[in-house]
Amino acid sequence: MSYIHEALVKAQKERNGHLPKDSVNVAESSGITAKSSLMTLAFLFILISVLVAITIYSWFKPKINSQILMKEKSSKEISDVVANKKKDKIINEKEIKTEKIANLNKKKLESLKDTNKQKKKLITQKKEKKLTEKQSIEDELLKNNKENAITYKAEKREQEQLSKKIEENEFSNNMPLGPDQFIEVSRLYKKGLELQIQKKYEKAIVYYQKCLDISPHMAPALNNMGVILLKKKEYEDAQKFFFTAIKESPAYVDPYYNLACLFSQIKKSTKAIEYLKKAVRLSEEARNWAITDKDFEPLYELPEFNMIIAGYDL
């Protein structure tokens, strides 16, 4: 500002004649002064502009920053909302998927339970079937064992009787047996018994008949011939062999018992009871045979039969 003032004072003095009136110097001085004034004014303008710009910037900067922050905050909030929505969507999808898996697992578990129940039912049915089959087999084996026991015991008794007769020389006068014949009869009888146990009845009959050809009075062979014919339901021929066996050996229990079985099968209960009583009188073992023998099913309702198997004295 002092430069401007000095320039104005100097110009006034020149007008009033205080300075040299050299026109050239005056012109140069005036040019220099004008140029300096312009430069000063330009500098001042620039300075003022800078100050104004700084003031305006200082005034607008917080607002701009605030707006920027608000935009950033808004953008962040929008991003968070979008992220939360995506997260919620993913969680919902996971929950739906988990629920579906749980439902599938539940259905599989129920199906597995049903399958296990069906399997258990089938296993139970199979077990029951096996038990039934086993019981049937056991019943059949029991019956066969009873028959086998009868035939084996008959063989043993016959061998004892034959051995005793050899020692005492009590063979029939019509058909005496020597030691060689006794051995042969025993071999044939044993073979016939083995075939009978194997249910090869026709072959067994051949061997029993050979026994009877050598020794017609052999009660066990006669009894077993009757047993085979009884199984073939040839009742009349079976009776003949049983009665012949009783005639040849009245104390031999097997033909009495087998006649009781025969008469039970043909529904002659009175005769069946009669011969069962005779068998029990000869041997208490016959009572035990009758308890499990299915040949006596037609007699189950009869009091006489139940008294016999119950062990009452006859």
C-alpha positions as CSV (number, residue, x, y, z in Angstrom):
1,M,0.0,0.0,0.0
2,S,3.0,2.4,0.7
3,Y,4.2,1.9,-2.8
4,I,1.0,3.0,-4.2
5,H,0.9,6.0,-1.9
6,E,4.4,7.1,-2.9
7,A,3.6,6.7,-6.6
8,L,0.5,9.0,-6.2
9,V,2.5,11.6,-4.2
10,K,5.3,11.6,-6.8
11,A,2.8,12.0,-9.6
12,Q,1.2,15.0,-7.8
13,K,4.6,16.7,-7.3
14,E,5.4,16.4,-10.9
15,R,2.2,18.1,-11.8
16,N,3.0,20.9,-9.5
17,G,6.5,21.3,-10.8
18,H,8.5,19.9,-8.1
19,L,10.3,17.3,-10.2
20,P,12.5,17.8,-13.3
21,K,10.5,18.6,-16.4
22,D,12.5,16.2,-18.5
23,S,9.9,14.6,-20.6
24,V,11.8,11.5,-21.2
25,N,12.5,10.8,-17.6
26,V,8.9,11.6,-16.7
27,A,7.6,9.1,-19.3
28,E,10.0,6.4,-18.2
29,S,9.1,7.0,-14.6
30,S,5.5,6.9,-15.4
31,G,5.8,3.7,-17.3
32,I,7.7,2.1,-14.5
33,T,5.3,3.3,-12.0
34,A,2.3,2.0,-13.9
35,K,3.9,-1.3,-14.5
36,S,4.7,-1.6,-10.8
37,S,1.2,-0.7,-9.9
38,L,-0.2,-3.3,-12.2
39,M,2.1,-6.0,-10.9
40,T,1.1,-5.0,-7.4
41,L,-2.6,-5.1,-8.2
42,A,-2.1,-8.6,-9.8
43,F,-0.2,-9.9,-6.9
44,L,-2.9,-8.5,-4.5
45,F,-5.6,-10.1,-6.7
46,I,-3.9,-13.4,-6.6
47,L,-3.3,-13.2,-2.9
48,I,-6.9,-12.3,-2.3
49,S,-8.1,-15.1,-4.6
50,V,-5.9,-17.6,-2.7
51,L,-7.2,-16.4,0.6
52,V,-10.8,-16.6,-0.7
53,A,-10.1,-20.1,-2.1
54,I,-8.6,-21.2,1.2
55,T,-11.5,-19.7,3.1
56,I,-14.1,-21.3,0.8
57,Y,-12.2,-24.7,0.9
58,S,-12.0,-24.4,4.7
59,W,-15.7,-23.7,4.9
60,F,-16.7,-26.5,2.4
61,K,-14.2,-29.2,3.5
62,P,-16.1,-30.4,6.6
63,K,-19.3,-30.6,4.7
64,I,-17.6,-32.5,1.8
65,N,-15.9,-34.8,4.3
66,S,-19.2,-35.2,6.1
67,Q,-20.9,-36.0,2.8
68,I,-18.2,-38.4,1.9
69,L,-18.4,-40.0,5.3
70,M,-22.2,-40.2,5.0
71,K,-21.9,-41.7,1.5
72,E,-19.3,-44.2,2.8
73,K,-21.4,-45.0,5.8
74,S,-24.5,-45.3,3.6
75,S,-22.5,-47.6,1.3
76,K,-21.3,-49.6,4.2
77,E,-24.8,-49.9,5.6
78,I,-26.1,-51.0,2.2
79,S,-23.2,-53.5,1.9
80,D,-24.0,-54.7,5.5
81,V,-27.7,-55.0,4.6
82,V,-26.9,-56.9,1.4
83,A,-24.3,-59.1,3.3
84,N,-26.8,-59.7,6.1
85,K,-29.5,-60.6,3.5
86,K,-27.1,-63.0,1.8
87,K,-26.0,-64.4,5.1
88,D,-29.7,-64.8,6.1
89,K,-30.4,-66.4,2.8
90,I,-27.5,-68.8,3.2
91,I,-28.6,-69.6,6.7
92,N,-32.1,-70.2,5.6
93,E,-30.9,-72.4,2.7
94,K,-28.7,-74.3,5.2
95,E,-31.6,-74.7,7.6
96,I,-33.9,-75.9,4.8
97,K,-31.2,-78.3,3.6
98,T,-30.6,-79.5,7.1
99,E,-34.3,-80.0,7.6
100,K,-34.6,-81.9,4.3
101,I,-31.6,-84.1,5.3
102,A,-33.2,-84.6,8.8
103,N,-36.5,-85.6,7.1
104,L,-34.7,-87.9,4.7
105,N,-32.8,-89.5,7.6
106,K,-36.0,-89.8,9.6
107,K,-37.7,-91.5,6.6
108,K,-34.7,-93.7,6.2
109,L,-34.7,-94.6,9.9
110,E,-38.4,-95.4,9.8
111,S,-37.9,-97.4,6.6
112,L,-34.9,-99.2,8.3
113,K,-37.1,-99.8,11.4
114,D,-39.8,-101.3,9.2
115,T,-37.3,-103.3,7.3
116,N,-35.8,-104.5,10.6
117,K,-39.3,-105.4,11.8
118,Q,-40.0,-107.3,8.6
119,K,-36.6,-109.0,8.9
120,K,-37.3,-109.9,12.6
121,K,-40.7,-111.2,11.6
122,L,-39.2,-113.3,8.8
123,I,-36.4,-114.5,11.2
124,T,-39.1,-115.4,13.8
125,Q,-41.2,-117.2,11.2
126,K,-38.1,-119.0,9.9
127,K,-37.2,-119.9,13.5
128,E,-40.7,-121.1,14.2
129,K,-40.7,-123.1,10.9
130,K,-37.3,-124.6,11.8
131,L,-38.5,-125.4,15.3
132,T,-41.6,-127.0,13.8
133,E,-39.5,-129.0,11.4
134,K,-37.0,-129.8,14.1
135,Q,-39.9,-131.0,16.3
136,S,-41.3,-133.1,13.5
137,I,-37.8,-134.6,12.9
138,E,-37.4,-135.2,16.6
139,D,-40.8,-136.9,16.7
140,E,-39.9,-139.0,13.7
141,L,-36.5,-139.8,15.2
142,L,-38.1,-140.6,18.5
143,K,-40.4,-142.9,16.9
144,N,-37.6,-144.4,14.8
145,N,-35.4,-144.6,17.9
146,K,-38.2,-146.4,19.7
147,E,-38.5,-148.8,16.9
148,N,-34.8,-149.2,16.7
149,A,-34.6,-149.7,20.4
150,I,-37.3,-152.4,20.1
151,T,-35.5,-154.2,17.3
152,Y,-32.1,-153.9,19.0
153,K,-33.4,-155.1,22.3
154,A,-35.2,-157.9,20.5
155,E,-31.9,-158.8,18.8
156,K,-30.1,-158.8,22.1
157,R,-32.7,-160.9,23.8
158,E,-32.8,-163.3,20.9
159,Q,-29.0,-163.6,21.0
160,E,-29.1,-164.3,24.7
161,Q,-31.9,-166.8,24.3
162,L,-30.0,-168.5,21.4
163,S,-26.8,-168.6,23.4
164,K,-28.6,-170.1,26.4
165,K,-30.2,-172.7,24.2
166,I,-26.9,-173.6,22.7
167,E,-25.5,-174.1,26.2
168,E,-28.5,-176.0,27.4
169,N,-29.1,-177.9,24.2
170,E,-32.8,-176.8,24.2
171,F,-33.3,-176.3,20.4
172,S,-36.3,-177.6,18.8
173,N,-36.2,-181.2,17.9
174,N,-37.4,-180.3,14.4
175,M,-34.6,-177.8,13.6
176,P,-31.6,-177.9,15.9
177,L,-28.9,-175.2,15.4
178,G,-25.2,-175.8,15.5
179,P,-22.7,-173.1,16.4
180,D,-22.1,-172.3,12.6
181,Q,-25.8,-172.0,12.0
182,F,-26.2,-169.7,15.0
183,I,-23.4,-167.4,13.7
184,E,-25.0,-167.4,10.3
185,V,-28.5,-166.6,11.7
186,S,-27.0,-163.8,13.9
187,R,-25.3,-162.3,10.8
188,L,-28.4,-162.4,8.7
189,Y,-30.6,-161.0,11.4
190,K,-28.1,-158.2,12.1
191,K,-28.0,-157.3,8.4
192,G,-31.8,-157.3,8.1
193,L,-32.0,-155.1,11.2
194,E,-29.5,-152.6,9.7
195,L,-31.6,-152.5,6.4
196,Q,-34.8,-152.0,8.4
197,I,-33.3,-149.1,10.3
198,Q,-32.3,-147.6,6.9
199,K,-35.9,-148.1,5.8
200,K,-34.8,-150.5,3.0
201,Y,-37.7,-152.8,3.9
202,E,-37.7,-155.1,0.9
203,K,-34.1,-155.9,1.3
204,A,-34.6,-156.3,5.1
205,I,-37.4,-158.8,4.4
206,V,-35.0,-160.9,2.3
207,Y,-32.5,-161.3,5.2
208,Y,-35.2,-162.0,7.8
209,Q,-36.7,-164.6,5.5
210,K,-33.2,-166.2,5.3
211,C,-33.1,-166.2,9.1
212,L,-36.4,-168.0,9.2
213,D,-35.3,-170.5,6.6
214,I,-32.6,-171.6,8.9
215,S,-34.5,-171.0,12.2
216,P,-38.3,-170.8,11.6
217,H,-38.9,-170.4,15.4
218,M,-36.8,-167.2,15.7
219,A,-39.3,-164.8,17.4
220,P,-37.4,-161.5,16.8
221,A,-37.2,-162.2,13.0
222,L,-40.9,-163.1,13.0
223,N,-41.7,-159.9,14.9
224,N,-39.6,-157.6,12.7
225,M,-41.3,-159.1,9.6
226,G,-44.6,-158.1,11.1
227,V,-43.3,-154.6,11.9
228,I,-42.3,-154.1,8.2
229,L,-45.7,-155.4,7.0
230,L,-47.4,-153.1,9.5
231,K,-45.6,-150.1,8.0
232,K,-46.7,-151.2,4.6
233,K,-50.3,-151.4,6.0
234,E,-50.5,-155.1,5.2
235,Y,-52.4,-155.7,8.4
236,E,-53.5,-159.3,8.0
237,D,-50.0,-160.6,7.1
238,A,-48.5,-158.5,9.9
239,Q,-50.9,-160.1,12.4
240,K,-49.9,-163.6,11.3
241,F,-46.2,-162.9,12.0
242,F,-47.0,-161.2,15.4
243,F,-49.1,-164.2,16.5
244,T,-46.5,-166.6,15.3
245,A,-43.8,-164.8,17.3
246,I,-46.0,-164.9,20.4
247,K,-46.6,-168.6,19.9
248,E,-42.8,-169.2,19.6
249,S,-41.9,-166.9,22.5
250,P,-44.9,-166.1,24.8
251,A,-42.7,-164.0,27.2
252,Y,-41.4,-161.8,24.3
253,V,-43.0,-158.3,24.8
254,D,-42.4,-156.8,21.3
255,P,-45.2,-158.7,19.3
256,Y,-47.8,-157.9,22.0
257,Y,-46.9,-154.2,21.8
258,N,-46.9,-154.2,18.0
259,L,-50.3,-156.0,17.9
260,A,-51.6,-153.2,20.2
261,C,-50.3,-150.6,17.6
262,L,-51.8,-152.6,14.7
263,F,-55.3,-152.8,16.4
264,S,-55.1,-149.1,17.2
265,Q,-54.4,-148.2,13.6
266,I,-57.4,-150.2,12.3
267,K,-59.6,-148.7,15.0
268,K,-60.1,-151.8,17.1
269,S,-59.6,-150.1,20.4
270,T,-60.7,-153.0,22.7
271,K,-58.1,-155.3,21.1
272,A,-55.5,-152.6,21.2
273,I,-56.0,-152.0,24.9
274,E,-56.0,-155.7,25.6
275,Y,-52.6,-156.3,23.9
276,L,-51.1,-153.1,25.4
277,K,-52.0,-154.3,28.9
278,K,-50.3,-157.7,28.1
279,A,-47.2,-155.9,26.8
280,V,-47.0,-153.7,30.0
281,R,-47.4,-156.7,32.2
282,L,-44.5,-158.3,30.5
283,S,-42.3,-155.1,30.6
284,E,-42.9,-151.7,32.2
285,E,-40.8,-150.3,29.4
286,A,-43.8,-150.8,27.0
287,R,-45.7,-148.2,29.1
288,N,-43.0,-145.6,28.2
289,W,-43.1,-146.5,24.6
290,A,-46.8,-145.9,24.4
291,I,-46.5,-142.4,25.9
292,T,-44.8,-141.1,22.8
293,D,-46.1,-143.5,20.1
294,K,-48.4,-141.8,17.6
295,D,-49.9,-145.1,16.6
296,F,-52.0,-144.7,19.7
297,E,-53.6,-141.4,18.8
298,P,-57.0,-143.0,18.3
299,L,-56.8,-144.2,21.9
300,Y,-55.9,-140.8,23.5
301,E,-59.5,-140.1,24.6
302,L,-60.0,-143.5,26.2
303,P,-59.8,-143.7,30.0
304,E,-58.3,-147.2,29.9
305,F,-55.4,-145.9,27.7
306,N,-54.7,-142.9,30.0
307,M,-54.7,-145.2,33.0
308,I,-52.2,-147.4,31.4
309,I,-49.7,-144.6,30.5
310,A,-50.4,-143.0,33.9
311,G,-48.8,-146.0,35.6
312,Y,-51.8,-147.6,37.2
313,D,-51.6,-151.3,38.1
314,L,-53.4,-153.5,35.6
